[in-house]
Amino acid sequence: MAYVKMKAIKATVKKVMDYILQEEKVGAKNLVYGHEVTPEFADLEFEMTIENSKRAKGDYSKVGGKENLAYHLIQSFNLKDKVSPELAHEIGKKLAEQFTKGDYEFVVSTHTDTDHLHNHIVINAYSHKT
């Protein structure tokens, strides 16, 4: 059974994207997927969506604090489940799609550099559709 934890990203999306897209972490299979974004430029594309949303609807940022820019989910798989990297990646994509209903940009990156497979899923806090 997979374990999932989620954290809000308030400072910078770029640092998280730089980490989750590291070649040595995703391995030769390069299991990386971007929904409505190019993974290598996702931080910039998220930022454009945020700015466009604020312009269109008004700036609803928190007063006196930092707003949520994105959400970072880490989905870890138990070694007993014997999940292949490809299956783990597909499960991560399905989780993100169900969670966002396709209305938010996201990136799924499957890390194969440790003894346990895990996905990093980064979801824009602002919808690119609404």
N, C-alpha and C positions, 0 to 999 in steps of 0.2 A: 504494500500500500504506500502511496506517495504522501509526503508531508509537505505542506505549503505554509510559508510565512510571507507577510507583506509589510513593506515599509513605505512611508511617504518620502518622496524626494522633494526637498525644499530649497536646496542650494544650487545645484547644477546637475543637469541631465548628462552633460558631456563626460564627466568623470565616470559615471555608471556605465555609459555606452562604451567608453574606452576600455573599461575593465571587462565587460561581458563579451566584447568582440575580439579579445586577444587571440591571435592565431594559436599560441601554445595551449590555450584552454579549450578551444573548439576542435582542435586536431585536424587531421587530414580530411575528415569527412565534411568539415565546415558546415555544421548543421545550424544555420542562421536563417531566420525568416523575418521579413518586415511586412506588416499589414499596412498598406497605404503609405509606406515610407521605404526609402532605401536605407538599410541598416547603417551603413557607413556615414550617412548624413542625417540620421534620425534626430539627433539633438537639435540641429538647425531646423529641421522640418517641424518638430514639436514646437519650437520657439515661434515659428511663423504661424502655426495654428493658434497658439496662445494669443499672439498679438492680433491676429485677424479676429478672433473671438472677442477680445476686449474692445476692439474698435467697433465691431458690429453690435454688440450687446451692452457695452459700457464696462468699465473696469470694476469687477466685483472682488478684487483682491482683499484679503484680510487687512483690517486696519490695525496697525501696531505690531504686526507679526508677518512672518513669511508665509506665502501661499504654497499650496501643494502644486508642484509643476508636473509631477508624474508619480506613478506607483511602481515599486520594484517588488515583484513576487519571485521567491525562490522555491522551486518545486524539486524536492529530493526524493529519490527512489530507493527503496530498501533493496539491499543486495539479494535477499531471498526471492524477490520477485523476478529476477533474471530478465530484466527488460533490456532490449537492445538499444543502442544509441538512436537509431532511426525511430523506433517505437516511442521512446521517451520524448523525442522531438515532436512527433505527431500528437502525443498526449498534451504536450505543452501548448501547441498551436490550438488544439481543440478547447483547452481550458481558457486560453486568452480570448478566443472567439466567443465562447459561451458567456464569459465574464463581461465582455464589452458589447456583445450583440452586433459587432462589426462597426459600431459608431465611433470608435476611438482608434487612433494609430497605436501600434504596438510592435515590439521586436521580441522575438523568441530566440534565445541562444542556448544550445545544449553543450554543457561542458563535459568533456570526456577525459580530463587530465587527472582525475582522482579515482580512488577505488569505488566510489559511488557516483552514478550518473545524476546530474541535476540540471534543471533548466533555470535560466534567468529570463524573466518576462518583465519588460518595462513598458508601461502603458501611460500614454499621455493623459493628464488630468482634464484636458479640454477636448471636447468632441470636434472632429473635423467635419461632421455632418450637421450638427445642431448648434 
